[in-house]
């Protein structure tokens, strides 16, 4: 097998994996954006992460993170129904900050994406 053929096989494998990952996110919402995916991944990796921390690790504006979290929670945003995959909870001792963590289908999606990323 030539190196070009080997690269084609490797490319096909990672493209297949990436497609499976994107499809897991689409189970949450068929219109999910890359920024929403980033927020969900970080909330899954660090349950209780604050919106300020999410803003920093995703390089998104505070307002953008706030809107994404509202949409991913049960609250929704701008007339859109919430997706109920993220819980926004008060942090004990810090009345201004709220911690984000995945719930329900969000946890299932994160576990499947993690499995896909770490398998091999």
N, CA, C and O of each residue as an XYZ file, in Angstrom:
480
protein
N       0.850     -1.171      0.000
C       0.000      0.000      0.000
C       0.900      1.240      0.000
O       1.861      1.317      0.766
N       0.587      2.194     -0.852
C       1.372      3.420     -0.918
C       1.003      4.340      0.235
O      -0.041      4.175      0.866
N       1.876      5.318      0.505
C       1.584      6.260      1.596
C       0.346      7.092      1.276
O      -0.397      7.479      2.179
N       0.124      7.367     -0.005
C      -1.076      8.122     -0.391
C      -2.341      7.322     -0.074
O      -3.322      7.873      0.425
N      -2.310      6.018     -0.367
C      -3.465      5.170     -0.066
C      -3.663      5.064      1.448
O      -4.795      5.078      1.931
N      -2.566      4.958      2.192
C      -2.635      4.881      3.649
C      -3.216      6.164      4.229
O      -4.044      6.117      5.139
N      -2.784      7.317      3.702
C      -3.329      8.600      4.155
C      -4.819      8.692      3.866
O      -5.575      9.224      4.678
N      -5.251      8.176      2.711
C      -6.668      8.211      2.365
C      -7.490      7.397      3.350
O      -8.592      7.801      3.720
N      -6.967      6.257      3.778
C      -7.665      5.425      4.756
C      -7.735      6.150      6.092
O      -8.790      6.187      6.726
N      -6.612      6.731      6.524
C      -6.585      7.475      7.787
C      -7.524      8.678      7.721
O      -8.248      8.952      8.678
N      -7.515      9.390      6.607
C      -8.411     10.537      6.449
C      -9.866     10.090      6.532
O     -10.680     10.737      7.191
N     -10.191      8.996      5.872
C     -11.564      8.500      5.896
C     -11.978      8.143      7.319
O     -13.126      8.364      7.705
N     -11.054      7.592      8.099
C     -11.375      7.206      9.477
C     -11.662      8.430     10.344
O     -12.646      8.434     11.084
N     -10.829      9.468     10.269
C     -11.093     10.626     11.133
C     -12.292     11.417     10.641
O     -12.997     12.029     11.444
N     -12.533     11.418      9.349
C     -13.728     12.086      8.826
C     -14.974     11.354      9.325
O     -15.957     11.984      9.714
N     -14.924     10.031      9.312
C     -16.048      9.231      9.822
C     -16.285      9.527     11.304
O     -17.430      9.704     11.722
N     -15.223      9.582     12.093
C     -15.345      9.868     13.524
C     -15.914     11.262     13.748
O     -16.810     11.441     14.574
N     -15.406     12.241     13.026
C     -15.906     13.606     13.171
C     -17.381     13.696     12.784
O     -18.149     14.412     13.427
N     -17.772     12.987     11.758
C     -19.173     12.957     11.342
C     -20.049     12.379     12.444
O     -21.125     12.907     12.722
N     -19.595     11.296     13.074
C     -20.338     10.695     14.182
C     -20.466     11.668     15.353
O     -21.516     11.747     15.990
N     -19.399     12.401     15.630
C     -19.420     13.383     16.724
C     -20.421     14.491     16.428
O     -21.236     14.840     17.282
N     -20.362     15.039     15.234
C     -21.301     16.103     14.857
C     -22.739     15.600     14.946
O     -23.631     16.329     15.381
N     -22.959     14.364     14.538
C     -24.314     13.795     14.615
C     -24.785     13.648     16.061
O     -25.980     13.771     16.330
N     -23.870     13.386     16.995
C     -24.243     13.331     18.415
C     -24.732     14.707     18.883
O     -25.730     14.807     19.596
N     -24.022     15.761     18.478
C     -24.452     17.111     18.824
C     -25.792     17.444     18.176
O     -26.619     18.123     18.783
N     -26.011     16.982     16.967
C     -27.271     17.263     16.260
C     -28.463     16.591     16.938
O     -29.606     16.995     16.721
N     -28.209     15.575     17.751
C     -29.298     14.968     18.520
C     -29.820     15.965     19.557
O     -30.993     15.923     19.927
N     -28.951     16.853     20.020
C     -29.350     17.910     20.948
C     -30.185     18.946     20.195
O     -31.259     19.351     20.641
N     -29.657     19.364     19.035
C     -30.357     20.328     18.182
C     -29.815     20.195     16.762
O     -28.600     20.234     16.568
N     -30.684     20.040     15.769
C     -30.193     19.930     14.396
C     -29.502     21.206     13.918
O     -28.744     21.172     12.949
N     -29.756     22.324     14.585
C     -29.174     23.606     14.193
C     -28.039     24.045     15.111
O     -27.698     25.228     15.132
N     -27.450     23.130     15.866
C     -26.431     23.485     16.844
C     -25.229     24.145     16.157
O     -24.832     23.756     15.058
N     -24.664     25.145     16.827
C     -23.525     25.867     16.274
C     -22.222     25.377     16.907
O     -22.231     24.689     17.927
N     -21.121     25.740     16.288
C     -19.807     25.373     16.825
C     -19.606     25.981     18.213
O     -19.056     25.324     19.097
N     -20.041     27.219     18.414
C     -19.894     27.848     19.729
C     -20.711     27.115     20.794
O     -20.260     26.963     21.930
N     -21.898     26.668     20.434
C     -22.713     25.905     21.374
C     -22.042     24.569     21.700
O     -22.072     24.121     22.846
N     -21.445     23.943     20.703
C     -20.715     22.699     20.932
C     -19.569     22.920     21.915
O     -19.359     22.122     22.828
N     -18.832     24.011     21.718
C     -17.714     24.329     22.618
C     -18.182     24.481     24.062
O     -17.570     23.934     24.980
N     -19.253     25.216     24.257
C     -19.777     25.425     25.608
C     -20.177     24.097     26.228
O     -19.858     23.835     27.388
N     -20.874     23.250     25.468
C     -21.294     21.961     25.997
C     -20.101     21.071     26.333
O     -20.107     20.388     27.357
N     -19.090     21.073     25.490
C     -17.901     20.261     25.769
C     -17.207     20.707     27.050
O     -16.804     19.875     27.863
N     -17.067     22.014     27.231
C     -16.398     22.513     28.439
C     -17.244     22.290     29.687
O     -16.705     22.022     30.761
N     -18.557     22.398     29.555
C     -19.433     22.120     30.698
C     -19.376     20.642     31.071
O     -19.490     20.294     32.246
N     -19.201     19.780     30.089
C     -19.063     18.356     30.353
C     -17.725     18.016     30.983
O     -17.635     17.149     31.852
N     -16.682     18.711     30.534
C     -15.338     18.439     31.045
C     -15.132     18.979     32.455
O     -14.334     18.439     33.222
N     -15.852     20.046     32.795
C     -15.695     20.662     34.111
C     -17.071     21.042     34.669
O     -17.469     22.206     34.608
N     -17.795     20.055     35.213
C     -19.113     20.362     35.773
C     -19.012     21.456     36.843
O     -18.133     21.415     37.704
N     -19.917     22.427     36.776
C     -19.896     23.545     37.709
C     -19.117     24.744     37.196
O     -18.975     25.738     37.908
N     -18.612     24.666     35.974
C     -17.846     25.773     35.388
C     -18.730     27.023     35.323
O     -19.911     26.944     34.987
N     -18.145     28.160     35.646
C     -18.908     29.407     35.614
C     -18.959     29.959     34.193
O     -18.175     29.563     33.331
N     -19.893     30.877     33.966
C     -19.978     31.512     32.652
C     -18.727     32.330     32.367
O     -18.294     32.415     31.218
N     -18.149     32.926     33.383
C     -16.907     33.692     33.203
C     -15.775     32.757     32.750
O     -15.005     33.097     31.852
N     -15.682     31.582     33.376
C     -14.674     30.601     32.966
C     -14.941     30.101     31.552
O     -14.015     29.935     30.759
N     -16.217     29.862     31.242
C     -16.573     29.429     29.888
C     -16.176     30.474     28.856
O     -15.665     30.140     27.787
N     -16.410     31.718     29.176
C     -16.039     32.798     28.275
C     -14.534     32.785     28.010
O     -14.088     32.970     26.877
N     -13.780     32.568     29.048
C     -12.314     32.575     28.920
C     -11.811     31.384     28.102
O     -10.994     31.561     27.198
N     -12.295     30.162     28.410
C     -11.767     28.980     27.724
C     -12.270     28.843     26.293
O     -11.615     28.203     25.470
N     -13.422     29.435     25.983
C     -13.960     29.346     24.623
C     -13.605     30.570     23.780
O     -13.797     30.574     22.564
N     -13.092     31.597     24.433
C     -12.763     32.859     23.763
C     -14.018     33.504     23.159
O     -13.974     34.106     22.086
N     -15.136     33.358     23.878
C     -16.399     33.963     23.467
C     -16.754     35.081     24.435
O     -16.372     35.043     25.605
N     -17.480     36.066     23.947
C     -17.920     37.176     24.787
C     -18.847     36.660     25.891
O     -19.560     35.672     25.709
N     -18.823     37.346     27.036
C     -19.676     36.962     28.162
C     -21.142     36.867     27.741
O     -21.831     35.918     28.116
N     -21.622     37.829     26.974
C     -23.011     37.833     26.534
C     -23.345     36.639     25.653
O     -24.440     36.083     25.738
N     -22.406     36.250     24.813
C     -22.607     35.089     23.942
C     -22.735     33.828     24.779
O     -23.625     33.010     24.546
N     -21.847     33.669     25.753
C     -21.889     32.498     26.630
C     -23.193     32.481     27.422
O     -23.809     31.429     27.588
N     -23.607     33.637     27.905
C     -24.848     33.724     28.668
C     -26.044     33.287     27.821
O     -26.897     32.536     28.294
N     -26.112     33.752     26.576
C     -27.211     33.375     25.676
C     -27.183     31.875     25.365
O     -28.225     31.219     25.345
N     -25.984     31.340     25.124
C     -25.863     29.914     24.826
C     -26.317     29.090     26.030
O     -27.061     28.120     25.881
N     -25.868     29.479     27.218
C     -26.255     28.742     28.425
C     -27.759     28.804     28.640
O     -28.372     27.800     29.002
N     -28.362     29.961     28.424
C     -29.816     30.087     28.572
C     -30.537     29.170     27.585
O     -31.495     28.490     27.953
N     -30.083     29.149     26.347
C     -30.702     28.302     25.330
C     -30.520     26.823     25.650
O     -31.427     26.024     25.415
N     -29.364     26.452     26.181
C     -29.089     25.050     26.489
C     -29.789     24.593     27.779
O     -29.927     23.394     28.022
N     -30.226     25.551     28.598
C     -30.914     25.216     29.846
C     -32.407     25.047     29.574
O     -32.831     24.947     28.423
N     -33.188     25.017     30.637
C     -34.639     24.930     30.460
C     -35.270     26.299     30.220
O     -36.451     26.386     29.883
N     -34.477     27.390     30.394
C     -35.021     28.750     30.263
C     -35.305     29.144     28.826
O     -36.340     29.745     28.541
N     -34.407     28.817     27.925
C     -34.540     29.256     26.547
C     -34.050     30.692     26.384
O     -33.607     31.326     27.342
N     -34.138     31.186     25.156
C     -33.651     32.541     24.872
C     -34.408     33.127     23.692
O     -34.610     32.458     22.678
N     -34.823     34.372     23.829
C     -35.511     35.141     22.789
C     -36.639     34.351     22.131
O     -36.707     34.232     20.908
N     -37.507     33.825     22.958
C     -38.663     33.111     22.448
C     -38.387     31.683     22.012
O     -39.311     30.949     21.663
N     -37.121     31.283     22.031
C     -36.802     29.896     21.676
C     -36.871     29.040     22.935
O     -36.374     29.429     23.992
N     -37.476     27.903     22.814
C     -37.582     26.975     23.933
C     -36.203     26.459     24.313
O     -35.372     26.189     23.445
N     -35.962     26.323     25.611
C     -34.689     25.784     26.084
C     -34.539     24.322     25.724
O     -35.525     23.594     25.611
N     -33.293     23.895     25.544
C     -33.020     22.524     25.134
C     -32.887     21.565     26.321
O     -32.856     20.348     26.139
N     -32.808     22.114     27.527
C     -32.789     21.325     28.755
C     -31.680     20.269     28.794
O     -31.913     19.130     29.199
N     -30.475     20.659     28.370
C     -29.313     19.770     28.445
C     -28.239     20.328     29.380
O     -27.196     19.708     29.585
N     -28.510     21.508     29.942
C     -27.558     22.186     30.810
C     -28.306     22.754     32.010
O     -29.375     23.349     31.873
N     -27.727     22.560     33.176
C     -28.299     23.116     34.395
C     -27.458     24.316     34.822
O     -26.228     24.259     34.796
N     -28.120     25.396     35.211
C     -27.443     26.600     35.690
C     -27.805     26.742     37.160
O     -28.949     27.044     37.502
N     -26.826     26.522     38.022
C     -27.080     26.476     39.454
C     -26.238     27.489     40.212
O     -25.102     27.769     39.827
N     -26.797     28.049     41.302
C     -26.015     28.970     42.136
C     -24.788     28.260     42.724
O     -24.823     27.067     43.024
N     -23.722     29.016     42.877
C     -22.513     28.499     43.521
C     -22.551     28.940     44.977
O     -22.610     30.137     45.257
N     -22.520     27.989     45.908
C     -22.563     28.355     47.329
C     -21.440     29.340     47.687
O     -20.278     29.135     47.336
N     -21.812     30.394     48.383
C     -20.839     31.389     48.813
C     -20.518     32.462     47.785
O     -19.778     33.399     48.086
N     -21.064     32.345     46.571
C     -20.813     33.338     45.530
C     -22.155     33.661     44.864
O     -22.552     33.015     43.894
N     -22.829     34.654     45.392
C     -24.187     34.952     44.931
C     -24.249     35.468     43.498
O     -25.322     35.466     42.894
N     -23.112     35.916     42.937
C     -23.143     36.473     41.580
C     -22.840     35.435     40.501
O     -23.207     35.636     39.343
N     -22.191     34.349     40.846
C     -21.794     33.350     39.844
C     -22.731     32.158     39.843
O     -23.330     31.809     40.861
N     -22.841     31.555     38.699
C     -23.645     30.351     38.537
C     -22.774     29.294     37.852
O     -21.975     29.597     36.965
N     -22.953     28.055     38.291
C     -22.212     26.949     37.702
C     -23.049     26.227     36.665
O     -24.250     26.027     36.850
N     -22.412     25.839     35.578
C     -23.072     25.129     34.492
C     -22.645     23.660     34.528
O     -21.463     23.356     34.684
N     -23.608     22.760     34.382
C     -23.274     21.341     34.264
C     -24.291     20.680     33.339
O     -25.446     21.097     33.254
N     -23.832     19.649     32.657
C     -24.705     18.923     31.747
C     -25.698     18.083     32.529
O     -25.400     17.589     33.616
N     -26.885     17.931     31.952
C     -27.921     17.083     32.542
C     -28.556     16.255     31.436
O     -28.460     16.608     30.261
N     -29.194     15.176     31.801
C     -29.985     14.371     30.868
C     -29.287     14.056     29.566
O     -28.215     13.450     29.554
N     -29.905     14.474     28.453
C     -29.370     14.201     27.116
C     -27.994     14.824     26.913
O     -27.208     14.337     26.101
N     -27.695     15.900     27.644
C     -26.369     16.511     27.555
C     -25.289     15.575     28.057
O     -24.221     15.470     27.454
N     -25.567     14.887     29.169
C     -24.610     13.901     29.696
C     -24.424     12.736     28.734
O     -23.304     12.269     28.529
N     -25.514     12.269     28.148
C     -25.433     11.158     27.193
C     -24.608     11.550     25.970
O     -23.772     10.778     25.500
N     -24.852     12.763     25.458
C     -24.105     13.253     24.305
C     -22.622     13.344     24.633
O     -21.780     12.909     23.848
N     -22.301     13.914     25.800
C     -20.899     14.087     26.184
C     -20.199     12.731     26.312
O     -19.071     12.571     25.845
N     -20.853     11.766     26.934
C     -20.258     10.443     27.104
C     -19.989      9.790     25.744
O     -18.938      9.183     25.541
N     -20.932      9.917     24.827
C     -20.756      9.326     23.497
C     -19.636     10.028     22.725
O     -18.820      9.364     22.086
N     -19.588     11.350     22.776
C     -18.533     12.098     22.086
C     -17.173     11.728     22.684
O     -16.203     11.522     21.955
N     -17.113     11.648     24.004
C     -15.847     11.271     24.664
C     -15.403      9.878     24.232
O     -14.223      9.665     23.952
N     -16.331      8.933     24.176
C     -16.015      7.584     23.718
C     -15.490      7.593     22.282
O     -14.513      6.913     21.970
N     -16.134      8.358     21.420
C     -15.699      8.439     20.033
C     -14.297      9.042     19.913
O     -13.489      8.607     19.092
N     -14.027     10.045     20.740
C     -12.719     10.720     20.680
C     -11.590      9.869     21.258
O     -10.444      9.985     20.823
N     -11.897      9.031     22.216
C     -10.841      8.282     22.899
C     -10.719      6.845     22.435
O      -9.810      6.135     22.863
N     -11.625      6.400     21.561
C     -11.526      5.020     21.076
C     -10.406      4.888     20.060
O     -10.125      5.817     19.303
N      -9.797      3.771     20.052
C      -8.697      3.390     19.146
C      -7.624      2.721     19.918
O      -6.610      2.322     19.347
